Amino acid sequence: KIDDKKLELNQKRPLTQGELHVLREEFLTSYTYNTTAIEGSTLTLQETALVLEGITIDKKPLKHHLEVIGHKDAFEYVEELIKEKEEFSEKVIKEIHSLVLMDRREDRGVYRRIPVYISNTNYQPPQPYLIPKLMEDLILKYQKDYGFKYI
């Protein structure tokens, strides 16, 4: 089934610049909406799209606007990292984290220091003292699995 989908996709290539632009914008809007919704944003999909265009939404918290802007900045930063073939590192991860957390200055680029729990799930996130080692392992696994150290 995956091979059929890949074949179908390949038959539509090359995509025009216009098609690529539309796909990028739709992905960014959907990704940002879903990610911020998980964190409690009350913006609708349409409102998220408007905020991404620079429009503020009346009676919606500034925090939710900043989350959307932070996600957009992080997304564009990752695109730039890919273009520049930047090395995948803990520094890069923390820089992305800093952009995403635009609204929470004290938490930017810092691993969490307290245990967290996710309601309505059995998943238990790792304890804070394990995170630096897990991040190091993640980077090494990425380099091993993909045979290179770039994004």
C-alpha positions, 0 to 999 in steps of 0.5 A: 500500500505504501509503495502504491502511494509512493508511486502515485506521488512520484507520478505527480512530480515535479510539483510547481513552486505554487503547489509546493507553497500551498502544501507548505502553508497547509502543513504549517497551519495544520501542524501549528493548530494541532500542536498548540491545541494539545497545549490548550490553545483555544484558537480554531484552525481558521484562527490559527491560519489568520495568526500565521498571516499576522492577524490578531484574533479578538478576545483570544489570549496573547499567549495563544497568539505567541504560541502560534508565532513561536511555532512558525518561527521554529518551523522556518528555522528548521527549514533554514537548518536543512537548507544550510545542512546544519549539524544536528546537535543538542544546541540546535534542539535547544534553539528550536525549543527556545523559538517554540516557547516564545511566551515562556522566557524562563523555560526557553532552551531548558530541559524541564526540571519537574516530573510531568504527567499526561492525563488520559494516557498510560504514558509516563514521560521520563524523569527530569534527571534522565533527559540530558542522557536521553537527548544525547542518545537520541542524537547518537541514534539519529547519526547512526540510523541516518549515517550522517550528522546533519539535519 
